[in-house]
């Protein structure tokens, strides 16, 4: 394989400070530099992993907010899947998301992975996954399969 992961995902917001703060507070992300782009646009780099970042583009004042209300109506990027460093990190992230009312906390057992979905402050559907310590090799479960212990 010639790739070793995702370098960045570009997201659009009307409030880059709010979005960067959310990822810093929930995921301990490192908020990097902010640079000016085309008139009125700003770009903030939010580091979410060893070589992965969100490129957060803030729309110019007065620009229309994108419609992110329905599945497959959100554009080419439907949701973002983030991988937790450990089961303990997954549980802490889930706790922080519940605290912010960004998720109902439901954990899906996909077999090899555990998953919790959330919405960020701009309404982007996102998912956090971790390796399932109770996975049975070769067993994959459909979406909505409740994980034990949650």
C-alpha positions, 0 to 999 in steps of 0.5 A: 500500500502506498498510503499510510492514512489521511493527511487532512480533511477540509471543513467549512464553518462560519465560526472557526474559533468555536469549531477549533475549541470544540476539537481541542476540548473534546479530543485534545487536538492541537490548534495550529496557525490561522492564515488569511485566504481570499477576501474574508476567508480564514484557514485554521489548522487543527491537528487531530493525530500524528499526521492528520489535521482538519483544515477549517475554512471560515466563510466570509461574513454574510456567507450562507450556512451550508445545509447539513441536515440530511444524510447524503445531502451534506455534500461529497463528505458525508461524515468523518470517522476518527480513530481513538488511540485506545479504548480508554481514550474512546471512553473519555471522548464519549464522556466529553461528547455526552457532556456537551450533548453532542451525542446520545452516547449509543455505542455500536459493536461493529465487530472489529470496532466500537463506534459512537456518532456525534455532531460537531458544533457546525452539524457535521456528522462524525464518528469515533471508533476504537479497536473492540477488545472483545472482537471475535475474528471474522465476525462483523455486525451491522449498524445499530448493534449495541455494544456490551457495557454501554 
